[in-house]
Amino acid sequence: MKNDEIFKRAIDEIKLGNPCPLLNEKCPYPSEDERQKWRYKALMMKELMDSVDARNATEENLDRIKKIFILDPETQNPMKARKYLAKIMSYCEPHFLRLSEKNLAKNDPSIDLPTLRLQNEIKYNRIKSLAENLSKQIPAF
């Protein structure tokens, strides 16, 4: 297979939400500019995916979803955006937060659970609301 075909397939993969081929050191980029551009996009996507899969419900991850899967025409993927937004919203649910609080309390008995619970409720209600609003911005298929 020719180098330009390998690169084209790697680009097709990132459009499907798979950044790994572009992160492979053996991926033949047509130029250094293309290498920098696509590796940056692939790294951002990989970091986002790893962070969300690690159950990090953050505003930073919402911004990354918007930049990568909604706004960037080269990596736009409404299905992936919906998938990761749904994961983040599920991490903001009370039952999930209670599990996290219990784990924290096990590791540090000095934690003031009522205060932590209130802080988490405020923080994660905001993140969930932002995620719901962002999901409304996703273009239809």
C-alpha positions, 0 to 999 in steps of 0.5 A, a space after each residue: 500500500 502506498 504512503 498516501 493511501 495509508 495516510 488517507 485511511 488514517 484520516 478516514 479513521 479519525 473521522 470515525 473517532 479513532 485517532 490511533 492510526 494518526 498517532 502511530 509513529 509509522 504513519 506517513 504524513 505528506 508534510 511536516 505541516 500536515 503531521 503537526 496539524 493531524 497529530 495535534 487533533 489526534 492527541 486532543 481526541 485521544 486525551 478526551 476519550 481517555 479522560 471521559 472513559 476515566 469518568 472525568 465529568 469536566 467543563 474542559 471535556 465538554 469544550 473538547 467535545 465541542 471543538 473536536 466532534 461538533 465544530 471541527 469539520 475535519 473531525 466532526 462526528 455527531 454520534 461520538 459527540 452524543 456518546 461522550 456527552 451521555 457518558 459525562 451526563 451519567 457521571 453527574 447523576 446522584 447515584 454515581 456521585 454518592 459512590 465517588 463520595 463514599 470512595 473518597 471518605 474511605 480514603 480520607 475519613 476527615 472529609 466533611 461529606 455534607 459539604 462535599 456533597 453540596 459542592 459536588 451537587 452544584 458543580 455537577 448540576 452545572 456540568 450536566 446542564 452545560 452538557 445538555 445544552 451542548 447536545 442541542 447544538 449537535 447537527 442532525 445526521 
